[in-house]
Amino acid sequence: MNKSKVHNRMFHLSVLSLSVIAAMTQAAESTPETEEIVITGYKGSLQSATNAKRESTALVESVFAEDIGKFADSNIAEAINRMPGVQINRDPFGEGVNVSVRGLGTSFTKVLLNGSQIAVATSGTIDTQNQNREVDLNLFPTELFTRFDIQKTPTASMLEGGISGIVNIRAARPFDYKEDGFRANLSAQDVYTELQSTHSPKISASTSWRNDEFGVLLGFSHVDKKLAANGYETIGYSNLNTSHKICGTTPGASQTLATTGGCNPSGSNNWLLAGLDQTATSPNFGNGKVPVNSGAGLVDGTIIDQAFLLAKNPGLNITQISEALMPRLGRQAYMSGTDGRTTGLASFEYRPNDQTKFYLDVMSTNVKKDVERLAMTMVGRNGSMIPLNMTLDEHNVVQSGTFANVQFFQEARPYKESAQFYNINPGAHFEFGDAHTLDIQANSSRSDWFREAPTVMVATQLNKGIYVNYTNGEVPTFDVKDANGKVDFNNPELGWGWNGGRLNISNEKRHTETDGAHADYRFGDDDNNIKFGLAYDKASRKIAGSDNSGRWEDVVCRDGLDASGNSPATGRKACNGLNPNSRVPLSQLSSYLAKGPGFITVQFDKFKEATNYFNLRDSAPEGGGSSTGASTALMEETTQGAYLEFNTMTEVVGHEMHFNVGGRYIDTDQTISGPVTIAAQPATATTPAIPEKRFYVAAPVNYNFLLPSFNATFKATDDIVLRFAASRTMTRPNPSAMLPGTNFSDPSAQNASYGNPGLSPYLSTNIDFGGEWYTGDEGYVGATFFGKQMTGFTVSNTFNVPFSQLLVGIGSTETIPFNSIGESRQAAINARGGPDVAPILVSQQVNAPGNLEIEGAELTWVQPLDFLFNGFGFNANYTHIYQRGEGAGAPAKAIGVSPETYNFTAYWEDFGASVRLTYVWNDKQTSSGPNQNGVLGAELMTDARGQLDLSTSYEFADVMGKPKVSFSVSNITNEPLRMTFAYDSATYSSFKTGYIATLGVNASF
């Protein structure tokens, strides 16, 4: 859909919404009362949400199911995606995972289960880390829940932690049914994935029984989903590391003619000059040389100097050639596999009388995911391809060109994941007389996650004449050739080798725990009362990465392990498969490969059995890194809170007005700890051997805050409600940014991060005002305007230092030993001038001295159109977000949020049939901080995206169980999930999942 047309349409909708509120007040006062009609289905869900919004003093958005099992969405993230101000993150398979609210990322949204804090150990989408406070909502099937609330303006009685909002997901309970007796719901679905023409079963069932005093509900949901995603990805962009000699610039202190010159000031410099001459006495010192058989008609041994590059790239100057941005690791990618999730729910309620209620909720989820990931990669990072006939756009992004001396990696990475989540939630409600109530609740959750992610990466051989005709587009393409014509990457006998290849045994375990106890006392009735309460919450999380890659390489392609089963202390051979003890010698490598979907794959069962993989996996030592790239870390956090809240209803100028005012005091003790390792160093002629040193460094922190809140609603007429809210909210800082150690974020040791244990929490002062005009039935028109002023917002402070000056951790005086970072990183640093010269871009999160200002508007229109067709209507909303940094320091900006979003749903329900057509659109958004891949200012961006979904059903009301047949299609138009690097022309990743169709039947007894 054309963006300008979309904006014009939404502008007219916005003006119309506000005009209706302003111009129709008198008409609303004279609107005759209509008879209340009980409705079900989607209209019933909208009616319940409208009623909840109308009666709430705070600003709340709700989604209801009129009965358990009636949600049409696959998980909770999908179910709340259509709320105003809400966005969801999707994985490459198209499924919603995390939720963000009102201009801030997913970690600023607090997620509660039945009103209590939870944490999950999972890592988010397949390429994310979730080291912060995100909760993956795809763990929770909608079939076992009856209500979801997003509280956008807080009250003092709510738990702190969500600056942008609080999402409370409410599991089903037996007294949700208003009638005594036995009930059962059964649902079965078949999920069809277009991309691979696969079918996946999904079933759910629940049964409940209740009488006047006791009730029990048992629920079950299982899905075995087939996963498929095809697309393109890269870990970023880089440019040519041209030397001072070629640039024609003068070396600085400690530099030479062979070190990085001054003609690519944007940074990165990670694409190496072929055949760089580093011999100071050579006449070609600082120039390159065409290697043997580089392809594309180049003559072996030709000197690569400035004149060569200018002649081979006509129309470009040396700065443009040096600044030309190419993918660091551009690759076509295939992912396929299965995702099995089984969830159980047990809920018990006991109500001995009208004044006493007890409940116990128990939920468990078990997930098994098995994904094969294949990628064929053109090597830019640390490669030495030779550019010919490049054309560039105005941003120096390469649009076309021929590249000689190219190497390709084939990377096979199967992911095996398991996740468990358990939660128990007992509580009670007591009423003493007419004015006293007491609610007590406890909660405990445990979650574990494990990922096993081995990697086998083989490479094409250098000096085989392989060259690439490169064409940029929405997705770049690579026409790969050699002297014999087109290269077949799906040929196991192509001549694959270990040179430049890699093997990884990389595992990751996570464990989270939450425990809490809350007590809330109320004096007064529903309209006029005083509430106060106490809360205790404890959360912990451990991320532990383990790695045995070095030993596996020794077994597979080097010369084996020593007598103690360790890598040799000295004389470690190269990974080339030419050593006597290599389990997979170069001569037999092709027998472990096989044809795959577009290019070769690895016969993993055979490969693992032959290389002692399982023993090495199980004995892998804990390290500082992990399979997701998350840092090994331990977080422990204890919070004690108390609040006082006052609610009243009064009359102002003859109209009803509700107030909610109070404050919440919280005190937090937090400890973030992480490992610091100093590698063993062998003895030399002058120094004794130093054993490996490994220790955890802890950073204890304590802070406390008073968080006031105020909400007011004014009933201007019977159908018009005006709102005002003011509050102070808090979100705790990212634990991973507080680790005291130093971590590398890429295999080239080009980027590193320092932790900052002294990070302060984010604090926000919030203002909301707006209102709604309720037009009858489920209909209303609403407008809300909000502003947030945040202090303590973190930004990335970056600076360059030589490797030799990197410290092992904050507060330490020891530098990182060069031999402790692995051979590949050592080689990359040596190629950039060695540890005393090679610059490392170091980033550290700091609290910005200035403020982050967020301003926004939400417009909502729910309108039944029964006067046109009975049961017909629409539901639309539009959100605009504007943000800016103010004050001293680096500019603050929230990432992962679209400036504009809207969604529109047209619905019709009658004669037992239901049809819904929904379009959700998110504007382009910034998805990372600046300076990605060492390119100054470069940010990752996510393209604007619209998704069209259809949901239909028909209920056979006269048949036992009232079976309902449903059919839905999501992503009808096959919209891609695409990200870019700094510019629209630089594709970072792009995946298409095709449409997903679901056919199901549901019955209730």
N, C-alpha and C positions, 0 to 999 in steps of 0.2 A: 504494500500500500504506500502511495506517495506520501512522504513525511509532511510536506506543506499542506496537503489536503487533510491529513489527520489532524494537524494543529488547528486548521481553520474550523474543522468540525467540532473539535473539543472546545475551542474558544467560544463558538456559538452556544454549545451546551452549557459552558460555564456562565455566560451572560444570561442565558435563559433561566438557569437555576437560581441565580441571585435575583433576577427580576421577579421570578415567581414568589420568592420569599418576601420581597419588598412590596409588591403590588397587590398580593392576594390576601393580606391580613384581614381586611374587612370581610372579604368573601368567606374566609375561613370561619369568622365569628358567626356568620349566619348559616353555615352549612348544616342542614338538618341531620339529626342523629339517625344512624342506620342500625338495623337489627344485627346483632353479633352472629356471625356464621362461623362454625367450626370447620376449618379446612385442613387438609393434609398435603402430603407431597411437597414439591419444591415451594409452592405458594405457602404451605403451612410453615416450612422452615423460614421463609422470608418474614412471615407474620410474627413468628416467635422472636426473630432477631430485631424486628422493628419495635415490638413491645418491650424487649429488654433494654434497647437503646433509649426509648422514651421514658422509662421508669428510673433509669440510672442517673445519679447526680454527677458521677464522673463520666468521662467520654469513653465508651466501651463499644467495640464492634464484636458481634457474635455470629457464629454459625451453629445452627441446630439441625439435628436429625429428629424427625417426629417419632422415630422408633429406631432401636439398635439395628445395625446392618443396612440402613437405608442410604448411607453416604455413597455417592457415585465415584468419589475420588480414590486414587490408589493409596494415598497416605495423607498424613495430616498437613504436610507442607502444601500439597496440591489443594487440599480442602480450603485453606485460608488464603490462597493465592489471589482470589478475586476481591478481597477486602481493600478498601481505600487505604493508600499509604503503605501497602505491603508488597514486597518483592521476594522471590525465592531464587536460590541458587540451584541450578540443575547440573547433574553429572553428565558425562559425554553420552550416556544412554538415554538422556532426555527426562529422567525422573527428578522431581523436586527433592531437595535434601534439607537445606537450611533456609531460615526466614529472616528478613531484615525489615525494619519498620522506620518510616519517616526520616529518611536521609542519613541513616547510620548503618554500619555493617552488622553482620549477623551476631557478632560477639556483644553488641550493645542491646540485644534482645534477651530478656530473662525468660526462660521457659520453666513452667511449673507443671507438675502432674498432680491433679487433685489438690491444688493449692500449696504444694510442697516442692522444695528445691530438688532437682535431679541433675545428674551428670551422666554422660555416656562416654565410653572409652573409644568409640569408633573415630575414624580419621576424616570423615566427610566424603567428598567425591574422590574418585580414584587417584587424582593428582593433587589433592590438597592434604594439609597436615593437621588441621583442627588442634593447634596447640593452645588456643585461647579458651573461650567459654561457650563455644557453639554447642548446640544440641542437635543431633541429626534426627529429624522428624520422620525420615523414612523407616525408622525402626518401629513405628507405631501405626498399625492398620486402622483405618477409619471405622471398620465394622464393629470395633469394640468400644467405641466412644459415642457420646450423645451430645456433646457441646464443646465448642472451642470459643474462648474469649480472648480478645486483645484489648488490654487496658492501656489506653494512650495517655491518660492523665492519672497520676497515682493518688492514692489515699494513704494516710499514715499507717493503716492496718495492713498494707501490702508489703511483702518482702522487698527489700532494696536490691539494686543491682542492674536494673534495666533502664538506662537513660532514654532509649527510644520507645520502650514499651514492654509490657509483660504479657506473655502468651500463657494462658492456663488451659490445659487440656483435661477434660473431665471424663473419666471412664464411666461406663454404664453401671448402674446399681439396680437392685431388684425393685425398689420403691419408685423408680422412674415410671413404672407402670402403675396406673391409677386404680386398677381393678385387681381383686384377689384372684388367685388361681395360678394355673400353669401356662407358660408361654414358651414357644420355641420359634427360632428363626433359622432358616437354612438358606445358604447361598452357594452357587457354583458358577464359575466363570471360565471362559477360555479366552486367553489373551494372545492375539495374533500380532507379530512384529513383522512389518513389511520388509525391512532391510534384508532379512535372511529367511523370510517365509516360514517362521517358526511359530509353534503354538505352546502356550504355557498354562498350566492349570492353576486355578485359585479357588479355594473353598473356605467357607467360614460357617460357623454354627454357634448358636447361643441358646441357652435354656434358662428359664427362671421360674421360680415359684415363690409366692408370698401369700400371707394372710394378714390379719390386722396387726400382728406383733412381729412376725419373723419373715425374712425373705432371703433367698439365695439365688445368685446368678452365676452361671458358668459360661465362659465364652472361649472360642477357639478360632484361629485364623491361620491359614497356611497358603503360601504361594511359592511356586518353583518357577521363577521367571527366567526366560532365555534372554541373554544380553547380546547386543550387537551394535557396533559403531564403526563406521569407516570414515576416514578423514585424513587430515594433514596436521602436523604439529612441528614445532621447533622450540628449543629452549631459549630463543631470542635471536638477536642479530648482532653482527660484528663487522669490523672493517679491516683493511689490510694494514699490517704493522710495517709500514715503510720506514726505512732507516734514515738517519741524518744524511747519509751519503746520497740517497735517492731524492730526498726532499730538498737537498741543497741548503740545509740549515746547519747552524753551528752547535756542536754538542755542548751540554752544560757540564757542571762539575760531576765527576764520577761517571760520565757518559763517554761513549766513543762514536765513531762514524757508523758503527754497526748497531747501535741501540736506537730505540724509537725516536723518530724525527719529529719535526714541528709542523708537519703538513696535515695532520688529522687531529685537530684540537678538541673534537667532540669526545675523544676517549675510546675505550674498548681495545683496539689494536690487537685483536686476538686471532686474526687470520695471518699466518706467518708467510714470510717471503721465501720462496723456493730457493734452495741452494745458497743460503746466506753465507757469505765469506766473512768469517770472524778472525781471520789471521791479520794482525795489525801490520805486518810487513808486506802483505800482498797488495799489488796495484789495484785489485778489485775489492779491497777491504770495504765492507758495507754494501756491496752489490750482491745480487743473486745470480744463479746460474740455472739454466734449463736442465732438469735431470734427464737421465737416459729414458728414451721412449715415453715422453710425456703426452703424446698424442696431439691431435688437432693440427698436424703439419709442422710443429715446432722442431727446430734443429737442436739435437743434443749439444749441450755445452755452451749455448748462446748466453752471453752475459745479460742479466736482467738489471738494467740501469734505468735512469729516468727516461732517456731517449727511447729505450725499448718499450716501456709502458705507455709513453705518449703515442708512439707509432702504432702500437697494437690496439689502442683505444682512441681512435680519431675523434676529435671534437671535445675531448675532456682534457683538463689540466691536471697537474700532479696532485693538487689538493682534492679535486673531485674523485680521482682514482683512489686516493688514500681514504677518503671519507665514504666511499661507496658501501652501502649497507647490504650485506648478504646474510641469509640464515646461518646461524652458528651450527645447527644440526637440523637441516630441513629434511623432513621425512614423511612419507606416506605411512599411515598407521591403520592396522586392523585390530579390533578387539571383539572377542566373542567369549561367551561362557554362560554360567548359570548363577542365579542369586536366589537362594532358598531362605525363606523366613517363616518361622513358626512362632506364634504368639498365643499365650494362654492368659485368661483372666478369671479370677474368682472373687466375688464380692458378696459379703454377708451384711445384713442389717437386722438389728433387733430394736424394736420399739415397744417396750413394756407398757408405756402409756403415752399420752400426747405431749408430755413434758420431758421425756427422756428418749434419746436415740443413741444407739451404738452402731458403728460400722467398721468393717475390715476389708480393705482392698488389697489383693495380691496380683501382681502382673509379672509375667516372664516372657522374654523374647530371645530366641536363638536364631542366629543368622549364619549361613554357610555360603561363601562366595568363591567361585572358581573361574578365573578369567585368564584367557591366553591373549597376550599382547605382542604383536609383531610390528616391527618398524624397519624400513629400509632407508638409511640415512646418508645423505651427502655431507661429507665432513667439511665443515668450515672452521669450527673451533680447533685450533692447534693443527689444522691442516695446512697445506702449502700449494693450493690450487693457483693457477696462473690465469689472470683475467685477460680476455680478448674481446674486442668489439662490444664493450659494455655500453648500454644506454641507461641513463638515470632520469628519474623525475626530479621535480624541484626540491625534494627533500633528500636527494642523494640515495634514494632506494633504487636498487638495480631493477630495471624493467626487462632487460634481455641481455644476453651475452653468451659467449662460449668460454668454458673453463677447462683448461688442460691440467694434467698431473693430479687428477681427482681420485680420491679414495671413497669407497662406500662401506659403511658398517651395516650388517644385518643384526638386529637386536631382538632376541626372543626373551620375553619376561613374563612368565606365568605368575599370576597372583593367586594365592590360596589364603582366604581369610575366614576367621571364625569370630563371632561376637556373641556375647551373652549380656542380658540386662535383666536384673531382678529388682522388684520394688514391693515393699510392704508398707501399708498406710492405714494404721488403726486410728480411730477417733471417736469422740462422743460429744453430744449436745445435751445440755441441761437447761431447763427453765424453772426458775424459782419464783412462784407467784406471777404477777402480770408484768413485772418490770425488770426482772433479773435473768440474764442468760449467761451461760458459760460454755465455751467451746474449747476442747482440748484435742490435740492431734499430735501424733508422732509419725515419723517417716524414716525409712532406711532403704537405700538403694546400693546395689553393687553392679559393676559392669566390667567385663574383660574383653579384650580384643587382641587377636594375634594375626599377623600377616607374615607369610613366608613368600619371599620374592626372589628366587634365583634368576640370574641373568647369564645367558650365553651369547656372546657377541663375537661374530667372525667378520673378517674383512676381505675385500678384494685386494689383490696384490698390487703394489706400486710398480711402476715401470712396465705396465702392460698396455700402454697406449689408450687408457680409458679417458674420455673427455665428455663434457656435458654441454648440450645446447639448452640454456635455461630461459624460461619464459615466465614472467610474473603475471599474476592475475588475482582473482579472488582467492584462488588456491594456486601456488606456483607449480609448474610442471618441469620435469627433468627428462630430456631426451638423451639417453646415455648410449654412447657409441664407442667402438674401437676400430682398429684397422679392418676388421672383418664385418663391420656393420653394427647393428643394434645389439646391445648386451642383454642377455637373458638372465635376469636375477632369480628366476625360478628354476635354475639349473644347478643341482647339487654338485655337478662336476665342473663348474665354471672355473675353479681354481681358487677356492676360498682358503684363507689362511688365518693364523693366529696373530700375524703382525698387526699391531694396532688394535687387536681384539681385546676382549675383557671377559672375566668371569666374576660373578658376585654371588656370595651367599649372604643375603641381607635379610634379617628377621627383625620383627618389632613386636613387643608386648606392651600392652597398656592395661592399667587397672584404675578404676575410679570408685570412690565411695562417698556417699552423702548420708548424714544422719541429722535428725532434727527433732525438736519438740517445741510446740507452740501452744500458748494459752491465751484466749481472748475472752474478756468479760465485758458485758454490755448492761448498762443501767438505763432503762427507758423503753419506749415502744419503737416501732419501725421508723417512725418519722422524727422523733425527738429522743435522742439518747446520747450518752457518753460511753465511749469504749476505751479500754486500755488493755494492753497485753504485753506478753514477754515472749521472746523467741531465742532459741539456741540452734545454730546451724553449723555443721562441720563438713568440710569437703576436702578430699585429698585426691591426688592423681599422680600416677607414676608412668613415665614413658621410658622404656628400656630398649635400646637398640643393640643388636648383637651381629657380629660380622666375622666371617671366616673366609673372606675372599682370597686373601693371600695364600692360605694353605691349599684351598681348592685349586688355584692357579698352579701351585707347585705340583700338585698331583696330576692335573690335566695336561699342562703344556710345558711345564718347566722340568726340573730333574728330580721331583719327588721330595719327600720330607726326610728329616734326619732320623736317627735312631730313636729319639724321644718323641717323634710325631710332630715336630715343629718345623717351621721354615728354617732352612740352613742359616746359621748365624753369619757366615761369610761365604762368598763365592756363589751367591744365588744366580742361577742361570736365567736367560731371557725366556719369555713366554713365546716360543716359536714352534713347539711341537717337534723339534729336531734333537731333543735330548734323549739319552738312553732310557730314562725312567718315565717319560711322558706316557700317561695312560691313553691319551688320544693324540697319537703322533700325526704330523701333518699328512703323511701318506694315507692315513685311514680316516681323516676328518670327514670326507664326503659321505662315508658310510653311516655317519651319525646325523646327516642332514636329510631332508625330504622336501618334496614339492609342497607349497602352501598356497594360501589365497592371494595370488599375485606375485609372491616371491617365496624363497625357501623358508622353512621352519626347522626346528630341531626335534629329533626323536628323543624327548626328554626321559622317558622311562629307561630306554637303553643307555642314554648318556649318564644318568644318575647312577645306575647299577654299576657302570664301568669305572666310575670315578670316586667311589666312597663318599658320595654326596650326603647320604643320610647320617652317617656318623659325624661328618664335619658340620652338618647343619645343627645337630643336637648338641655338639660340643662348642659351638661358636661362642667366643667370649663377648661379654658386654663391652660396648664401645660408646663413643660420644655421638655417633650418628645412627641412622635407622633406615628402613626401607622407604619410608615416606620423606625422608630428609628432616624429620623432626629431631630435636635434640633430646638426648637422654636427660631426664630431669625428674625431680620430685617436688610436688607442691602440697603444702598442708595449710589449711585456712580454717580458722574458727571465728565465728561471729556471734556476738551476743547483742540483742536488740530489745528495745522497749519503746512503746508508743502510747500516745494519748490522742484521742480523736473525738470530735464533737459534731453531731449531726442534728439538724433542726429543720423544721418546716414552719414557715411563717407567712404572713400576708404583707405585701408591699404594694401600696396604692390599689388595694383590692384584688391583687393577683397573687397566686401561690408561688412561693419561692423556697427552694431547698438549698441548705448550706452544708458543706462538709469541710471541716478545718481541723488540722492537727499537726503533729510532728513525730518523726521517728528518729530515735537515737540509736546509733550502731557503733560497736567497738570491734575492730578486726585485728586478729593476730595472724600473721602470714609468714611462712618460711618457704623460700624458693632455694633449692639446692641442685647442683649439677656437678658432674665429674670433671676433673682436670687431670690429664694424663701427660706425663713427660716420658718419652720413649727411652728405652735402654740405649746406652751409648757404649760401644766396645772400647777396650783399652787401646791406647796408642803408646808410642815410645815415651811420651812425657806425661800422660795422664792415666789414672786407673779407670777400670770399667765402672760405669754408673748403671745400676739396675733401674728398671722401669719404676716410675713413681706414679701412683694413681690415688687420688683422694677426692672427696666431695667437699665443695665449698658451699656453705649455707649463707643466706642473707635474710635474717629475721627482720620483720617490719611490723609496726603497730600504728594504727590510725583510728580516729573516731570522728564522727560527724553527726550533726543534727540536720535532718532533712524535713523541712516544713512542707505542707501541701494545703491547697485550698481549692474547693470546687463549689460552684454555685449554678443552679438552674432557675430560670424565671419563666413562668408560664404566662406569656404575653396574652394568649387566648387559649381556648380549650385545645387547640391543635397546633399552636406555635410555641416552641420551647427555645429559649435563648440560653447560652452557656458561657461561663467564664471560668478559667482555671489558672492557677499559678502554683509552681512547685519548685523544689530543689531536688535533683536526683543525682545518683552516683553509679558509676560502673568501675569495677576494679581493673587495674592494668593487666596487660597480657603477660602471663607468667613466663612464657618463652622469651620475652624481651628482657626479663629480669635475671636471667641466668648469669652467673658470674664468670663463665668461661668464654673462650674465643672459639668460633666455629667457622669452617669454610662452607660456602653454599654452592660451590661448583667444583667439578673435577679438575679444573685448571688452576686452582688456588689463585684465581683472579679476584674473587670477592670473599670477604670475611666479615663477621659480625662480632661486635663486643656486646655483651649483656650489660644491663644497667639496673642493678638491684635497687637503686634509689628512685625508681619511677613512682610518681604519685598517682592516685586514682583520678579518673575523669569526674568532673563536677559540672552540672548543667543547671542553669536557671531557665525555667520554662514558662511560657505564657500561651494560653489557648483561649480563643473566643469564637463564637459562631452560634449556630442554631439549626433547627429543623422545623419544617412545616409538614404536619402529618395529614395526608390528603384522604385517608380512608383505607380500610383493609391494611394490606402490607405496604401501602404507598407512603412515601415521604420524599421531600426535597431538603437536602442539608448542605450547609457550607461551614467549614471550620478553617480558621487561620491560626497558625502556630509559629512560635519562634523559640529557638534554643540558643543560649549563649554558654559555650563550653570552655572551661579552663582545664589545664592539664592535658589537653589533647596532644598525643605523641606524634612526632615527626621523625624522619630519619636524618640524622646528622652524619654526613659522609666526609671522608678525608682519605688522602693517599699516603701510605708509608711503605718503605721497602720491607720485604718479608723479614729481614733480619731484625727489624725493630718491633715485630708483633709480640705482644705479651701473651702468656698462657692464660691469663685471666685478669679481671679487674682487681686492682689492689696488689697484684703480684709484680715483682721486679724481674722475674725470670722470663726470658724470651723463648719462643717455640723452637726447639731443635729442628734443623732442616731435615734430618733423617727420620723424623717422626711423622711425616705427612704422606708417605707413600711414594712409590717410584713414579707414577704418572704425574703427580703434582710436582715432584722434583724436576722431572723432565720439562714440564711446562714452564716452570720458573727459570730454569737454565736457558730455555729458548728465548726468554725475555730479558736476558742479561745476568741471571744469577741472583741469589738471595740478597746481595747487597745493593742490587740495582732494580730488580723487578718490582714495579709498583703494585701494591695490593689496595684495592678500594675497600675501605673499612666503613661499615655502617653501624650506627648505634642509635637506638630509640631514645629520644629525650623529650621531656615535657616542654611543649612550645611556650615561650613567654607570653605570646599573644593569645587571643581567643579565637575559637571557631564559631562563627555565626551561621545558624541554619534558620531559614525562614521558609514557610510552606503554606500551601492551601490545599484543602481536600473538598471536592464537590461530589455529592452523591444524589442520585435520583432513582428511586424505586417507584415504578408506576404501573399499576394494573390497568389494562385497557379492555375491560369487560364490555364496555359500550361498543367496541368494534367487534370483538369475538369473545365469547365467554371463556375465561381462563387464560386470556392472552395478556402479556405485559412485558416490561423490560426492567433491567437493573443495570445502572451505569454509574461509574465513578471515575474521577480524574484527580490526579495528585501532581502538584508542581513543587519542586524543591529547589531552593537557591541557597548556596553556601559561599562563604568567603572567610578568609583569615584576616584578623585585625590585630594591630599591635606589633611589638617588636618580635624578632625571631623569624625562623623559617615559616613560610606560609603554611597554615594548617588546612587540610582538606580530607574529608571523609572519603573512603574508597568503597567501591562495590555498590554504589547507589545511583540510580538513574534520575536525572533532573526532572523528567516527566514520565508518568505512567498513566495508563487508563485501561479500563476493561468495560466491555459491554456484553450483556447477556439478554437475549430475547427468549421468552419462554411461553409455552402454551400447555395448559392442562385441562382436559375435559374428557368425558366418556371413558375414563380409565387410562387414557393415553397421556403421555408427557413428552415434550420435545424442548430441548434447550440448545441454543447455539451461542457459544461464548468466544469472544476475541479479547486476548490480553496482550497489551503492548508495553514494552519497556524501552525507554530511550537509551542512547549510547551512554556508557558509564566508564569512569576511571576505575581500574581494577588492581592497581599496585601503586607503590610509592615511586619516586623518580629515580633516575640513574640506573636503570636496569641494564645488566650485562656491561656495566662500566661506561655506557653511553650517557653523557651528561644530559639530564633532564628527561630522558626517555622513560615513559610510563607504558604499562600495558592497558589496553582499552578493550572493552567488550562492545560489540556492535549492538545497535538497536535491533529489537526482535519482536515480532508479533506472532502469537500462536492462536490458531483457530481450532476449537474443539466442539464436538457434537455429542449430545447425550439424549437418548430416547428410551422410552419404556412403555409397556402396556400391561395393565393389571386385569386378570380374569377374575372379577369380583364374585362371580357366581360359582366358582370352583373351590373345593375345599383347600384351605390354606391360602386362598387368594394369590396364586402364583403370579409373579410379575416377571415378564421377559424384558430384558434390557439390551440395548446395543449402543455402544459409544465409540467414537473415534477421536483420538487426540493427535494434535499436530497434523491436521489434514493436509496442509500445504507443504509439509516437509521443510520447515524453516531450519536453517543450520544454526549451530551454536558456534559463533566465530569471535575470536579475539585478535587484536592487532598490536604491533609493537611501535609505539610512538606515532605512527602515521597509518592512515587507512590503507595505503598501498603495501604495507609490510604485514602480511598475515602471520600471526603468531600460532594460531590453531584454528581449525575449522572441522566440525563433525556434523554429519547428517545421520539421523536415526530413522528416517522414514516415519510413516504414520503408524500408530498402534491402535488396533481395533479390539474391542472387548465385547463378547457375547455372553450373557449370563441369565440366570433365572434365580429368583428369590421367592421364598414362601414363608408364611407365618402361621403358626397353629396355636 
